[in-house]
Amino acid sequence: MAEQADKRADLDLQVSLLKEHEVTRLITLVKEIAEKLDVDGSRHPELPGLQKDVAPERVLDALEENQRRISNGG
């Protein structure tokens, strides 16, 4: 059961990272359309941060580091 849970967790992480990548691309596309149409919201200060792709390897490294801390007692 633990092995199945690990596989499900891995699959869930992969799906989440894929969704994050797709949403990032959509944000970029919608922002470009909004800029072309001169929509005020296209200059929102949060957009550059939202357009940055999440690096899967950094996410995995952070998860592994967090797991090591938990395993070592905090």
Order of alpha helices (4+ residues) and beta strands (2+ residues): alpha-alpha-alpha
